[in-house]
Amino acid sequence: MAFPIPAHLPRRASPQDISSQILSKIDAATNRTLNAGLATSWVSELEETITSTKVRLYERIQGDLPEFQRQEAAVKSVQQRLQVLTTNVDTLNNSVSNPQTGIVPNLIRALTEHAELAQQATDACIEHEALSHLLACRKSLRSLEALVNGGQLSQAVGSCGEVEALLQATPAHLNETLIMVDVKRKFRAAQARNEEQLSDAYSRSVAISHPEASPSCQELRLHDSVIVRQTDVAIELPTLLASLSPQSLSGHLTTLRRDLTNQFIDTITKQHATASIMSEDSSHKFSLDPISLNEENHKSRLQNLSSFFSFLSGHLFLHLPASQAPPFTRSLCKPTTTSILNNILLPSLPSSFELLPPFLELAQEAVAFEDKVIVGLLGNDINDLPLKVWVDGVSGHYERQRRMKILNRSREIIVALADPSDTFLVEVDVVPLFTPSAVPVQDEDNSLAQDDAWGFDDDSDSKTDTVVDEAVEEKVSPVKDDAWGFDDDDVAAGADDTVDESGWGFDDDIPAEPEEELDVPEVTPEEPPTPPPPIINGDREPEPSEAWGWNENEDVPPTEESAWDDPWGDESAAPAPEFPIDTRPPSPPISSPKVATRLEKGANKGKKKPINGNSATPSPVFSSSLKPPQSSTVNASKLPVNGHQTNSPPTHQNRTPLSATKRPSMLNMRPPPKETYTASGRSRVIVRLVEDVLVEGKHLASSSIFSTPSSAQSSTPLGTTVLLTAPAVLDLHRALYPVKFSKALQSPEEGMRYANDCAFLAGEVERVKKGTTFLIDERLEECARCLRVLSESWFHDVIVREQKALDATLTTGAQGFTYTGDQDRYDECESAMTEVLKEVRRFASRLKGIVTKTKYYTAIGMVVETALARILSDIIALPDIPEVESHRLSELCHIFNAVEGLFVEDTAQPSFVVAYVPSWLKFSYLSELLEASMADITYLFEEGALVDFEVDELVRLVRALFADTQLRTNTIGKLMGGHPTPRE
């Protein structure tokens, strides 16, 4: 059944034609509605429609009848013409395609017959051509075989060309035939046999051999003609060479060039030999017999080489084909010049200046050989003269060879395992930074003001107007005012920043040494009575003993200087001066020291130990990198000139007026104190090597041995390369030694010794560079600067490694000093502190005798400072410190007080630990503050004794140590107000 159309789909438009309408009606009829009447109505309707259609057609025709008639006539005419055309086409087709009488079948038959005749004619021609070509090939092949068998090798070469031309002209249809394959095979056999006989004749004409009687002897035989084997025919050498094929001749000449180069040219240039030339009829022989000579005679080698090429030119080069002779002779130029250069000139290049004249004569002989043989005989390009170019630059080659040998020697010195005992002491001066240019002689009757200005009435440590600081001669830097100020007065804001107080207190009573040594007789000063305190700008200088309370009830006598009883002691040192000298080295630069003053004796009441942990010491003033204290309200006239108290300050009762004493009329000048450090013998060897190089370079630069026009064209002055080798030796030492001995340099001794080596080398470079040119002086100055930087870097690297080790020990062992009330934790902290103390002592013992006193104390001070910084930061960071823990923390701090013994040279003198450990006083105060009462802390704070602590650090300590009471709150409030202003 039909698929019903959905109602929502659009319906097809109703048809307009009659038949479609009737069909639609028929389709719409059903069984019930379909009857005869309905069918009759459909037929009637259809007939009516047909009738109406006919009527419309008739009316249409009648409406335009002439046009209709015209179109009807046209259609009938077209039908007639179509019938005529169809008849003509059928007739033409029959005339062309009829099998019997048609044109096309007859033409095809004629063409077929013609093609058959043409093919027969072509076959006949091809057969004739093939037979003719085969006949010609047979004749030529027989002729070739006859020539080859008869020994006519040169004619056979021409016949080979004819046969090869015939074979190349073979028709295509014969190429793959059996007969042509056989002809080609026979031709190749004949040609190969001819080539073989030619090669055999060549090998007998040009022969290199070693006689059985003398295997080391080498012979080159050249025959003008040879007999072809198995024949009686002789072939000349020129004909033989011309008869060889280009490929074969090229291969033979390549082999000959290789043999000539390896067995004759190189042999002649490498060793001494006797050359001989013999000629017999058509045979010529060149013999080379090596001999041994005690003396080197390179000129004979050039003569032998010249004879060898003359022999080749007269008996071989003339017979070569014109196309092969120039390339072959030129191909011998490069190996010859290279062999002369590598085997004669370069090995003969002298290693000393004295051997240069004979070598230059040899070089000129080589240039003459190049001009005569290489250019004249071998035909090399006149612009390609490598030997002349090399000889023109022989000065540069000599200098570069000397540079290589010097650097190789220096490399051997650097990488060689040194003897640990191969060391020496380097003595350096500790000189004042500022020295007067002249010292006036004073009369005894000068005025009081002049006496006061000079101040020579002090019996031991009088203070001068100009403060001088003593520093190591090798490192001098700008200095600044005293930054610690252990007296009541501070430095005025306008004080001179270029002055530094004595860092060690060696010679407070001795004026600085002048730059130029004065011839001043030594005068022993009279024993003056005890002077009053020096007066500066009309103000009395405060006594350090009065501020600190050290000499309250006793007079401290002057102490005697003790010798340095360790490896720094020098038996050959200058005799001790008449004035007492403190041997402590200058203190190191410290970035931001703080003032720690006026620890009054009242703060010590009720204390079992000194409040500063036995550090009541005169502090040496720090060196150049210190900054002046940040104060703008201090009178500079009240500051002690030398920045620290004397070791034996005179009491108030023993002082006499300045005018009561007389100073000597002449000054007692003495050499400055010395310091020593240890350097390896390797560095001294390197210095001697550098000096020798500079002497050699200067001697070479001043000589005229290379003063030729060609040498003068060089852009680099003579001797510059050798002179520049001196800084290259130092650069090689800097680059190679730390890499080669990297493991050994991990130890403090080796690291410090290498730093000393660099410092020693830097000083020696400054010494030896005098008198050099600007370029060399600049390079040596750069090397010295790099060596100084390297010395300082290694010095600090050793210290940094030790600092990291101590910090790791405290970090892992003490663990922030927490819970020390527990016995196990206390034992762990105690073990860590003991281990750090032992490590510091070990480090000090390992450095002693290696570095100078200054660097020794600087290194120990920096290491101790790191440990103290860790201890201080950990303890101050504790949020709560019970009473038990405070006592135990204080005991742990007291363990580290033993470090102070490392900074004592004379047991009769106090230590100078504060000069090298900026946090020492702070650490000493901390150990006491942990057990101090609130009143003690308040008193110390008000007296300005706790200025080393930051306010927030004191607040944290108070909060951690004491319970939360009103007293603690008041104390914290007082602390938050800031440190009190120092009282004048």
Secondary structure, 3 states (H helix, E strand, C coil): CCCCCCCCCCCCCCCCCHHHHHHHHHHHCCCCCCCHHHHHHHHHHHHHHHHHHHHHHHHHHHHCHHHHHHHHHHHHHHHHHHHHHHHHHHHHHHHHHCCCCCHHHHHHHHHHHHHHHHHHHHHHHHHHHHHHHHHHHHHHHHHHHHHHHHCCHHHHHHHHHHHHHHHHCCCHHHHCCHHHHHHHHHHHHHHHHHHHHHHHHHHHHEEEECCCCCCCCEEEEEECEEECCCCCCEEEHHHHHHHCCHHHHHHHHHHHHHHHHHHHHHHHHHCCEEEEEEEECCEEEEEEEECCCCCCCHHHHHHHHHHHHHHHHHHCHHHCCCCCHHHHHHHCHHHHHHHHHHHHHHHHCCCCHHHHHHHHHHHHHHHHHHHHHHHHHCCCCCCCCHHHHHHHCHHHHHHHHHHHHHHHHHHHHHHCCCCCCCEEEEEEEEEECCCCCCCCCCCCCCCHHHHHHHCCCCCCCCCCCCCCCEEECCCCCCCCCCCCCCCCCCCCCCCCCCCCCCCCCCCCCCCCCCCCCCCCCCCCCCCCCCCCCCEECCEECCCHHHHHCCCCCCCCCCCCCCCCCCCCCCCCCCCCCCCCCCCCCCECCCCCCCCCCCCCHHHHCCCCCCCCCCCCCCCCCECCCCCCCCCCCCCHHHCCCCCCCCCCCCCCCCCCCHHHCCCCCCCCCCCCCEEEEEEEHHHHHHHHHHHHHHHHHHHHHHCCCCCCHHHHCCCCCCCHHHHHHHHHHHHHHHHHHHHHCCCHHHCHHHHHHHHHHHHHHHHHHHHHCCCCCHHHHHHHHHHHHHHHHHHHHHHHHHHHHHHHHHHHHHHHHHHHHCCCCCHHHHHHHHHHHHHHHHHHHHHHHHHCCCCCHHHHHHHHHHHHHHHHHHHHHHHHCCCCCCHHHHHHHHHHHHHHHHHHHHHCCCCCCCCCHHHCCCCHHHHHHHHHHCCCCHHHHHHHHHCCCCCCCCHHHHHHHHHHHCCCCHHHHHHHHHHHCCCCCCCC
